[in-house]
Amino acid sequence: MEAVARADDVVRGPCVVFLPGRVICPLAGVGRRAADASNRLVVDNPATEVTIDRAAGRLTIRDDRACAEKTVLVDLVWLAEGSDGCGSAVPFTIHLEVTKTGHTYAIDLHTHEPPGMPRARVSYEPFEIVAIDGTGREVLVDHRRLASVAATLSLARRLAMAMTTTRDHLAGVKQDPATVGYRVVDRSIGVGALGRGLLLVRAKLTSLDASNARLIARRSLADMLREGTWELSLEALTERWLPELIQRDLFLFGLDGFPLLETVRHAGLRVHQTLAFRCVAGAGELRLDGATAALPESLDIARAYLEFHMLGRMIADAARG
């Protein structure tokens, strides 16, 4: 993953950069990324150029190619906050995907948020998104459209949330926080409704040291990650849809260059195969089933996953209780 982009930077793919914004990251202080680096920009192809104009609050995409149908060019995620007006703020994300078919741009702009998120006040970085092809220029996202999406939960998002099924493996389970192996979060997540459907992945956040008990008692995920000894693991429960999702995630979180993950990069995770990153005695590790490799940026990767990934945000919400 790359550092925060500066004002008036021009970036080309493939790259992942973080842009500063007015929202402070929920896990600020974990890893090396700045507290206000709360917007993630992904550019997929060297033929796509994005100019970042911080003074104008504008991102300009240029791609002159005639692209295959729904070619993904740019992915932008804002970290945002919804407030009830009384000082209680709830983190959520705004997600934009820019695609191109031939010389025609298209967008998918939506939110990912916990149920019942307050919207008396909404905070995010108000970027304008402009696209250029040859001599043509169009505004893909203006301030009014972005504000409308941030302020309203659309019917499409309501249906998508209704079609998400989860299973909490800790329901009714008694645990001792001072025990190695204490599960802060243990949930299976998939698609379906009314508790039925296809479970895709089982996610666990596990304490690896009895001394973590004092951190667990605080209910501060940032403190536990920064000061404790832990493991964040993802177990594949199916091979449907997951290969493409996992392969994309390896690129987004800077894991695609690890030899340990070569088979995952090409074929995804097999059923019941587990990918994990952990912090053990202050050192980062990457784990694939029983094999491990050093992972110096484990805190940065864990933070990015828990802040920007839809599944990661669900894990973070569950950990906060």
TINU-54764 format. One record per residue (C-alpha): x, y, z. Coordinates in Angstrom, 1 decimal. Layout:
N
east = X | north = Y | up = Z
...
# end
This chain:
321
east = 0.0 | north = 0.0 | up = 0.0
east = 1.2 | north = 3.5 | up = -0.8
east = 1.5 | north = 6.5 | up = 1.3
east = -1.0 | north = 9.3 | up = 1.5
east = -1.2 | north = 11.2 | up = -1.8
east = -0.2 | north = 14.9 | up = -1.8
east = -2.2 | north = 17.8 | up = -3.3
east = -2.0 | north = 17.9 | up = -7.1
east = -0.5 | north = 14.4 | up = -7.3
east = -1.1 | north = 12.5 | up = -10.5
east = -1.3 | north = 8.7 | up = -10.0
east = -1.5 | north = 5.8 | up = -12.4
east = -2.5 | north = 2.2 | up = -11.8
east = -2.1 | north = -0.3 | up = -10.5
east = -1.9 | north = 1.5 | up = -7.1
east = -3.6 | north = 2.1 | up = -3.8
east = -3.2 | north = 5.5 | up = -2.1
east = -4.9 | north = 7.2 | up = 0.8
east = -6.2 | north = 10.8 | up = 0.7
east = -6.5 | north = 13.0 | up = 3.8
east = -10.0 | north = 14.2 | up = 4.8
east = -12.0 | north = 15.8 | up = 7.5
east = -13.1 | north = 12.5 | up = 9.1
east = -10.7 | north = 11.0 | up = 11.6
east = -10.2 | north = 7.3 | up = 11.1
east = -12.0 | north = 5.0 | up = 13.6
east = -8.7 | north = 3.2 | up = 14.3
east = -6.4 | north = 6.2 | up = 14.3
east = -3.2 | north = 5.5 | up = 16.1
east = -3.0 | north = 1.9 | up = 14.8
east = -0.1 | north = 1.4 | up = 12.4
east = 1.7 | north = 4.2 | up = 10.6
east = -1.1 | north = 5.7 | up = 8.5
east = -2.1 | north = 9.3 | up = 9.5
east = -5.2 | north = 9.7 | up = 11.6
east = -6.9 | north = 11.8 | up = 8.8
east = -6.0 | north = 9.5 | up = 5.9
east = -9.6 | north = 8.5 | up = 5.7
east = -10.2 | north = 8.1 | up = 1.9
east = -8.8 | north = 5.2 | up = -0.1
east = -8.3 | north = 5.6 | up = -3.9
east = -7.6 | north = 2.5 | up = -6.0
east = -6.5 | north = 2.8 | up = -9.7
east = -6.4 | north = -0.5 | up = -11.5
east = -4.6 | north = 0.1 | up = -14.8
east = -1.5 | north = 2.0 | up = -16.0
east = -3.7 | north = 3.5 | up = -18.8
east = -5.9 | north = 5.2 | up = -16.2
east = -4.6 | north = 8.5 | up = -14.8
east = -6.1 | north = 10.3 | up = -11.7
east = -5.2 | north = 13.9 | up = -10.9
east = -5.8 | north = 14.9 | up = -7.3
east = -6.6 | north = 18.6 | up = -6.8
east = -6.9 | north = 19.0 | up = -3.0
east = -7.6 | north = 22.8 | up = -3.3
east = -10.6 | north = 22.3 | up = -5.5
east = -11.7 | north = 19.0 | up = -3.8
east = -11.6 | north = 17.3 | up = -7.2
east = -10.4 | north = 14.0 | up = -8.6
east = -10.1 | north = 13.9 | up = -12.4
east = -10.0 | north = 10.5 | up = -14.1
east = -8.5 | north = 10.3 | up = -17.6
east = -8.6 | north = 7.2 | up = -19.7
east = -8.8 | north = 7.4 | up = -23.5
east = -9.2 | north = 3.7 | up = -24.2
east = -12.2 | north = 2.0 | up = -25.7
east = -12.7 | north = -0.5 | up = -22.9
east = -14.3 | north = -3.9 | up = -22.7
east = -17.7 | north = -4.0 | up = -21.0
east = -17.7 | north = -2.7 | up = -17.4
east = -14.0 | north = -2.4 | up = -17.1
east = -13.2 | north = -1.2 | up = -13.6
east = -11.0 | north = 1.9 | up = -13.6
east = -11.2 | north = 3.5 | up = -10.2
east = -12.5 | north = 2.5 | up = -6.8
east = -12.9 | north = 5.1 | up = -4.1
east = -14.0 | north = 4.6 | up = -0.5
east = -14.7 | north = 7.4 | up = 1.9
east = -14.7 | north = 6.9 | up = 5.7
east = -17.7 | north = 8.8 | up = 6.9
east = -19.6 | north = 9.5 | up = 10.1
east = -23.3 | north = 9.7 | up = 10.9
east = -24.3 | north = 11.6 | up = 14.0
east = -27.5 | north = 11.9 | up = 16.0
east = -26.8 | north = 15.5 | up = 16.7
east = -26.1 | north = 14.9 | up = 20.4
east = -22.4 | north = 14.0 | up = 20.0
east = -22.8 | north = 10.3 | up = 19.2
east = -21.0 | north = 9.5 | up = 15.9
east = -21.3 | north = 6.2 | up = 14.1
east = -18.7 | north = 5.3 | up = 11.4
east = -19.8 | north = 4.1 | up = 7.9
east = -18.4 | north = 4.1 | up = 4.4
east = -19.3 | north = 5.6 | up = 1.0
east = -18.2 | north = 3.5 | up = -2.0
east = -17.8 | north = 4.6 | up = -5.6
east = -16.8 | north = 2.3 | up = -8.4
east = -16.1 | north = 3.8 | up = -11.8
east = -16.3 | north = 1.6 | up = -14.8
east = -16.1 | north = 2.1 | up = -18.6
east = -17.6 | north = 0.4 | up = -21.6
east = -16.2 | north = 1.5 | up = -24.9
east = -15.8 | north = 5.3 | up = -24.4
east = -18.8 | north = 5.5 | up = -21.9
east = -18.2 | north = 5.9 | up = -18.2
east = -20.6 | north = 4.6 | up = -15.5
east = -20.6 | north = 4.7 | up = -11.8
east = -22.0 | north = 2.7 | up = -8.8
east = -22.2 | north = 5.0 | up = -5.7
east = -23.6 | north = 3.7 | up = -2.5
east = -23.0 | north = 3.4 | up = 1.3
east = -22.1 | north = 0.5 | up = 3.6
east = -23.4 | north = 1.1 | up = 7.1
east = -24.7 | north = -0.6 | up = 10.3
east = -28.5 | north = -0.8 | up = 10.8
east = -30.2 | north = 2.2 | up = 12.3
east = -27.3 | north = 4.6 | up = 11.6
east = -28.1 | north = 8.2 | up = 12.7
east = -28.2 | north = 10.8 | up = 9.9
east = -29.0 | north = 14.1 | up = 11.7
east = -25.5 | north = 15.1 | up = 10.7
east = -23.3 | north = 13.4 | up = 8.2
east = -19.5 | north = 14.1 | up = 7.7
east = -17.3 | north = 13.1 | up = 4.8
east = -14.8 | north = 14.6 | up = 2.4
east = -16.9 | north = 16.2 | up = -0.4
east = -14.9 | north = 15.2 | up = -3.5
east = -16.1 | north = 16.0 | up = -7.0
east = -15.3 | north = 13.3 | up = -9.5
east = -14.7 | north = 14.2 | up = -13.1
east = -13.9 | north = 12.0 | up = -16.1
east = -12.1 | north = 12.7 | up = -19.3
east = -12.0 | north = 10.7 | up = -22.5
east = -10.1 | north = 12.3 | up = -25.4
east = -11.6 | north = 15.8 | up = -25.6
east = -14.8 | north = 14.9 | up = -23.7
east = -15.3 | north = 15.8 | up = -20.1
east = -18.1 | north = 14.9 | up = -17.7
east = -18.9 | north = 15.3 | up = -14.0
east = -19.6 | north = 11.8 | up = -12.7
east = -20.2 | north = 12.8 | up = -9.1
east = -21.0 | north = 16.4 | up = -8.0
east = -21.5 | north = 17.6 | up = -4.4
east = -25.3 | north = 17.4 | up = -4.6
east = -25.3 | north = 13.7 | up = -5.7
east = -22.8 | north = 12.7 | up = -3.1
east = -24.7 | north = 14.5 | up = -0.4
east = -27.9 | north = 12.8 | up = -1.4
east = -26.3 | north = 9.3 | up = -1.3
east = -24.7 | north = 10.0 | up = 2.1
east = -27.9 | north = 11.3 | up = 3.6
east = -30.3 | north = 8.7 | up = 2.5
east = -30.4 | north = 4.9 | up = 2.7
east = -31.6 | north = 3.8 | up = -0.7
east = -34.1 | north = 1.0 | up = -1.4
east = -31.3 | north = -0.9 | up = -3.2
east = -29.1 | north = -0.7 | up = -0.1
east = -32.0 | north = -1.7 | up = 2.2
east = -32.6 | north = -4.8 | up = 0.0
east = -28.8 | north = -5.6 | up = 0.0
east = -28.7 | north = -5.4 | up = 3.8
east = -31.8 | north = -7.6 | up = 4.1
east = -30.1 | north = -10.2 | up = 2.0
east = -27.1 | north = -10.4 | up = 4.2
east = -27.1 | north = -13.4 | up = 6.6
east = -24.9 | north = -13.8 | up = 9.7
east = -24.3 | north = -16.4 | up = 12.3
east = -22.9 | north = -15.4 | up = 15.7
east = -20.9 | north = -18.3 | up = 17.0
east = -20.5 | north = -16.6 | up = 20.4
east = -24.2 | north = -16.4 | up = 21.1
east = -24.8 | north = -18.1 | up = 24.5
east = -21.1 | north = -19.0 | up = 24.8
east = -19.3 | north = -18.1 | up = 28.1
east = -15.6 | north = -17.2 | up = 27.8
east = -12.9 | north = -16.0 | up = 30.1
east = -11.1 | north = -13.0 | up = 28.6
east = -7.9 | north = -14.0 | up = 30.5
east = -7.8 | north = -17.3 | up = 28.4
east = -5.6 | north = -17.7 | up = 25.4
east = -7.9 | north = -18.2 | up = 22.4
east = -10.6 | north = -15.9 | up = 23.7
east = -12.7 | north = -14.9 | up = 20.7
east = -13.6 | north = -11.2 | up = 20.6
east = -15.6 | north = -11.8 | up = 17.4
east = -16.6 | north = -15.1 | up = 15.7
east = -19.2 | north = -14.8 | up = 12.9
east = -20.1 | north = -16.4 | up = 9.7
east = -21.3 | north = -14.1 | up = 7.0
east = -23.1 | north = -14.8 | up = 3.7
east = -26.0 | north = -14.0 | up = 1.5
east = -29.6 | north = -14.9 | up = 2.2
east = -32.5 | north = -13.8 | up = 4.3
east = -34.2 | north = -14.7 | up = 7.6
east = -31.2 | north = -16.7 | up = 8.8
east = -31.1 | north = -18.9 | up = 5.7
east = -28.8 | north = -18.7 | up = 2.8
east = -25.2 | north = -19.4 | up = 1.7
east = -22.5 | north = -18.7 | up = 4.3
east = -19.3 | north = -17.4 | up = 2.5
east = -16.7 | north = -16.8 | up = 5.2
east = -16.1 | north = -17.2 | up = 8.9
east = -14.3 | north = -14.3 | up = 10.5
east = -12.6 | north = -14.4 | up = 13.9
east = -10.7 | north = -11.9 | up = 16.0
east = -8.9 | north = -13.9 | up = 18.6
east = -6.8 | north = -13.0 | up = 21.7
east = -3.5 | north = -14.8 | up = 21.7
east = -2.3 | north = -13.7 | up = 25.2
east = -4.0 | north = -13.8 | up = 28.6
east = -2.8 | north = -10.2 | up = 29.3
east = -5.2 | north = -9.0 | up = 26.6
east = -8.0 | north = -9.2 | up = 29.2
east = -7.5 | north = -5.6 | up = 30.4
east = -7.7 | north = -4.4 | up = 26.8
east = -10.8 | north = -6.5 | up = 26.0
east = -12.5 | north = -5.0 | up = 29.1
east = -12.0 | north = -1.5 | up = 27.6
east = -14.0 | north = -2.5 | up = 24.4
east = -11.5 | north = -0.4 | up = 22.4
east = -10.6 | north = -2.2 | up = 19.2
east = -7.8 | north = 0.3 | up = 18.5
east = -6.2 | north = -0.3 | up = 22.0
east = -6.4 | north = -4.1 | up = 21.5
east = -4.7 | north = -4.0 | up = 18.1
east = -2.0 | north = -1.5 | up = 19.1
east = -1.1 | north = -2.9 | up = 22.5
east = -2.3 | north = -6.6 | up = 22.5
east = -1.4 | north = -9.9 | up = 20.9
east = -4.2 | north = -11.0 | up = 18.5
east = -5.1 | north = -12.7 | up = 15.2
east = -7.7 | north = -11.7 | up = 12.6
east = -8.6 | north = -14.8 | up = 10.5
east = -10.9 | north = -15.5 | up = 7.6
east = -12.0 | north = -19.1 | up = 6.8
east = -13.6 | north = -19.9 | up = 3.5
east = -16.9 | north = -21.7 | up = 3.8
east = -17.5 | north = -22.0 | up = 0.0
east = -15.7 | north = -21.6 | up = -3.3
east = -18.6 | north = -19.8 | up = -4.9
east = -17.8 | north = -16.1 | up = -5.6
east = -14.9 | north = -16.1 | up = -3.1
east = -11.9 | north = -16.7 | up = -5.5
east = -12.5 | north = -13.3 | up = -7.3
east = -13.2 | north = -11.5 | up = -4.0
east = -10.1 | north = -12.9 | up = -2.3
east = -7.8 | north = -12.2 | up = -5.2
east = -9.1 | north = -8.6 | up = -5.3
east = -8.5 | north = -8.2 | up = -1.6
east = -4.9 | north = -9.4 | up = -1.9
east = -4.2 | north = -6.4 | up = -4.2
east = -6.2 | north = -3.9 | up = -2.1
east = -4.3 | north = -4.8 | up = 1.1
east = -0.8 | north = -5.2 | up = -0.3
east = -0.7 | north = -9.0 | up = 0.1
east = -0.4 | north = -10.1 | up = -3.6
east = 3.4 | north = -10.2 | up = -3.6
east = 3.8 | north = -12.8 | up = -0.8
east = 5.1 | north = -16.2 | up = -2.0
east = 3.1 | north = -17.9 | up = 0.8
east = -0.1 | north = -16.7 | up = -1.0
east = 0.8 | north = -17.7 | up = -4.5
east = -1.9 | north = -20.4 | up = -4.7
east = -4.5 | north = -18.1 | up = -3.2
east = -3.6 | north = -15.4 | up = -5.7
east = -4.3 | north = -17.7 | up = -8.6
east = -7.2 | north = -19.8 | up = -7.2
east = -8.5 | north = -18.1 | up = -4.1
east = -9.1 | north = -20.0 | up = -0.8
east = -10.2 | north = -23.6 | up = -0.7
east = -13.1 | north = -24.6 | up = 1.5
east = -12.1 | north = -24.4 | up = 5.1
east = -8.7 | north = -22.9 | up = 4.2
east = -7.8 | north = -20.0 | up = 6.6
east = -6.0 | north = -16.8 | up = 5.9
east = -4.9 | north = -14.7 | up = 8.9
east = -2.7 | north = -11.9 | up = 9.9
east = -1.5 | north = -11.5 | up = 13.5
east = 0.6 | north = -9.6 | up = 15.9
east = 2.7 | north = -11.9 | up = 18.1
east = 5.1 | north = -10.4 | up = 20.7
east = 5.2 | north = -7.2 | up = 18.7
east = 6.0 | north = -8.9 | up = 15.4
east = 3.6 | north = -9.2 | up = 12.5
east = 2.9 | north = -12.6 | up = 10.9
east = 0.9 | north = -13.8 | up = 7.9
east = -0.7 | north = -17.2 | up = 8.2
east = -2.2 | north = -19.6 | up = 5.7
east = -3.4 | north = -22.7 | up = 7.5
east = -0.3 | north = -23.9 | up = 9.4
east = 2.3 | north = -22.0 | up = 7.3
east = 3.5 | north = -18.5 | up = 8.3
east = 5.6 | north = -15.6 | up = 6.9
east = 6.8 | north = -12.4 | up = 8.4
east = 4.4 | north = -9.5 | up = 7.9
east = 6.0 | north = -6.2 | up = 9.1
east = 2.9 | north = -4.1 | up = 8.2
east = 0.4 | north = -6.3 | up = 10.0
east = -1.1 | north = -3.4 | up = 12.0
east = -1.5 | north = -1.2 | up = 8.9
east = -3.1 | north = -4.1 | up = 7.0
east = -5.4 | north = -5.0 | up = 9.8
east = -6.4 | north = -1.4 | up = 10.2
east = -7.1 | north = -0.9 | up = 6.5
east = -9.1 | north = -4.1 | up = 6.4
east = -11.2 | north = -3.2 | up = 9.4
east = -11.8 | north = 0.3 | up = 8.2
east = -12.4 | north = 0.0 | up = 4.5
east = -13.6 | north = -3.6 | up = 3.8
east = -17.3 | north = -4.3 | up = 4.1
east = -16.7 | north = -7.5 | up = 6.0
east = -13.9 | north = -5.8 | up = 8.1
east = -16.3 | north = -3.1 | up = 9.1
east = -18.8 | north = -5.7 | up = 10.3
east = -16.1 | north = -7.3 | up = 12.4
east = -15.1 | north = -3.9 | up = 13.8
east = -18.7 | north = -3.1 | up = 14.7
east = -19.1 | north = -6.4 | up = 16.4
east = -15.9 | north = -5.9 | up = 18.4
east = -17.1 | north = -2.6 | up = 19.7
east = -20.2 | north = -4.2 | up = 21.0
# end
